[in-house]
Structures are given as C-alpha cells and as structure tokens.
Amino acid sequence: MEKVKQLFNKLLDFIYKKKCYFCHSSKECVKMCSKCYEELTFSDLVPNRDLVGITVYSAGVYEKYLQKMIRGIKYHHQKELAFFMAKFMWEYFKDIQSKYNLPDFEVVPVPLHKSREKKRGYNHMLLVAKEFCNLSGYTLNNDLIKRVKSTKPQYKLSRSEKMKNLENAFIVDKTNYSGAPLLLIDDICTSGATFLSIINELRKNDIYNITCLSTSSPE
C-alpha cells in the first residue's frame, strides 16, 4: 500500500510539476532544488555554546534560505522540507562527529505540547528527526521526553522570561531511556533556554550523556 501511495505521489508530481519552495523552478520537481540547497551556508565546525557543561552545535545561521526553510516547515505546512533540513543538519554533524570522535546517538527531538501539535497537525522536529535518523543510522527516541505545559511563544521573551515560561514544561520517562548518548535536536537555538530546560530535567533523572544540535542560531 505504501509503495502504491509513493507511485501515486510521483505521478502527481510529474503531472503538476512540483516547484522549488525557494526559487519556484520546476526543473527538478522537488521542494528544494539543488541550486537553492547549495545556497545554504554551514557554520564552522566548532561548538556554538556551552550550557551547564553540555555542548551545543548549530549547523547554520538563521538567515536567507535557512530561515525560509525553518519557517516553511514550522508555520506553512511544508512538511517535505523536513528531509532537506535533516540533510543539512546531518551533513554538518557528520563532520562534527568525525572531528571530535563522537559516538553514535539516540536522537531526541524537542517535543511540542499536544495542544500545539494538534493545532499544527504535526511536530516538525519529529519529522526532521525521522529523516535525520534515516540519513545517519542513529536511533530515534521520541518517548523519553514529553512536553506537559503549554508555553507562550519564546521569540518575544527575554532569557529570564523564557526560563520562567519553560519551568516544569517537560517531563522525562526514564523507562524509555536505553543508556545511549542522547542528541537533542531543535530548529533554532537563540538563548538556549529550551535545551537548558530539557537538560535540567534529564539531569534530575541522572541522565548526563547529552549533546545538543540545532538547525540554526541567530549568529
């Protein structure tokens, strides 16, 4: 049934000539053509920041096509962009892994509260995490962390307000922890408040082997 669905989707793509979300070209019949993908700029292969001893990497800077990619998948239902976001993150992180001799990870996407996920129809970072795991061979763990508090949007808040907003927002179900190193992934790391809130909750549960990766940072 899944193969039939894939063939049907390919037929629709051929008939309706899927256009690049960025330049609107239909030459490659994909949501992000190779030319626009090559416009994305990777960050240097160094940590973006340190959060209470936990290393955070950001694959790129939140600008131009990367900004449009994130906003497209997050707010405009462009779910097919999840593959390209995951590809961008993995192409960056595999070089990080090689440079710093990092182990393989279990990938933990930052969860949405169920009310926001219902309104949006999906958790964009879960879509990205699935694609990231397909590319990397890492294992997905979407059951370890749950968001139990519906928080305000973070982008208008100061760092202290963000931390207050995220108090008791997450819980950890340690029965779903395998003991593997964890790679927390999110789309944007500005103040680091979301990562920090999850890190603190994991540490309450004696989970310390954590690395963080965002698609982008403001600078």
Secondary structure as the mmCIF struct_conf table of DSSP 4:
data_model
#
loop_
_struct_conf.conf_type_id
_struct_conf.id
_struct_conf.beg_label_comp_id
_struct_conf.beg_label_asym_id
_struct_conf.beg_label_seq_id
_struct_conf.end_label_comp_id
_struct_conf.end_label_asym_id
_struct_conf.end_label_seq_id
HELX_RH_AL_P HELX_RH_AL_P1 GLU A 2 TYR A 16
TURN_TY1_P TURN_TY1_P1 LYS A 17 LYS A 17
TURN_TY1_P TURN_TY1_P2 TYR A 21 CYS A 23
BEND BEND1 LYS A 27 GLU A 28
BEND BEND2 VAL A 30 MET A 32
HELX_RH_AL_P HELX_RH_AL_P2 SER A 34 TYR A 37
TURN_TY1_P TURN_TY1_P3 GLU A 38 GLU A 39
STRN STRN1 PHE A 42 PHE A 42
HELX_LH_PP_P HELX_LH_PP_P1 SER A 43 ASP A 44
BEND BEND3 LEU A 45 VAL A 46
BEND BEND4 ASN A 48 ASN A 48
STRN STRN2 ARG A 49 LEU A 51
TURN_TY1_P TURN_TY1_P4 VAL A 52 GLY A 53
STRN STRN3 ILE A 54 VAL A 61
BEND BEND5 TYR A 62 GLU A 63
HELX_RH_AL_P HELX_RH_AL_P3 LYS A 64 TYR A 75
BEND BEND6 HIS A 76 HIS A 76
TURN_TY1_P TURN_TY1_P5 LYS A 79 GLU A 80
HELX_RH_AL_P HELX_RH_AL_P4 LEU A 81 TYR A 100
TURN_TY1_P TURN_TY1_P6 ASN A 101 ASN A 101
STRN STRN4 GLU A 106 PRO A 109
HELX_LH_PP_P HELX_LH_PP_P2 VAL A 110 HIS A 113
HELX_RH_AL_P HELX_RH_AL_P5 LYS A 114 ARG A 120
BEND BEND7 GLY A 121 TYR A 122
HELX_RH_AL_P HELX_RH_AL_P6 HIS A 124 SER A 136
HELX_LH_PP_P HELX_LH_PP_P3 TYR A 138 TYR A 138
STRN STRN5 THR A 139 LEU A 140
BEND BEND8 ASP A 143 LEU A 144
STRN STRN6 ILE A 145 ARG A 147
BEND BEND9 LYS A 149 LYS A 149
HELX_LH_PP_P HELX_LH_PP_P4 THR A 151 PRO A 153
BEND BEND10 GLN A 154 GLN A 154
TURN_TY1_P TURN_TY1_P7 TYR A 155 LYS A 156
BEND BEND11 LEU A 157 LEU A 157
HELX_RH_AL_P HELX_RH_AL_P7 ARG A 159 ASN A 165
TURN_TY1_P TURN_TY1_P8 LEU A 166 ASN A 168
STRN STRN7 PHE A 170 VAL A 172
HELX_RH_3T_P HELX_RH_3T_P1 LYS A 174 ASN A 176
BEND BEND12 GLY A 179 GLY A 179
STRN STRN8 LEU A 182 ILE A 188
BEND BEND13 THR A 190 SER A 191
HELX_RH_AL_P HELX_RH_AL_P8 ALA A 193 LYS A 204
TURN_TY1_P TURN_TY1_P9 ASN A 205 ASP A 206
STRN STRN9 ILE A 210 SER A 217
#
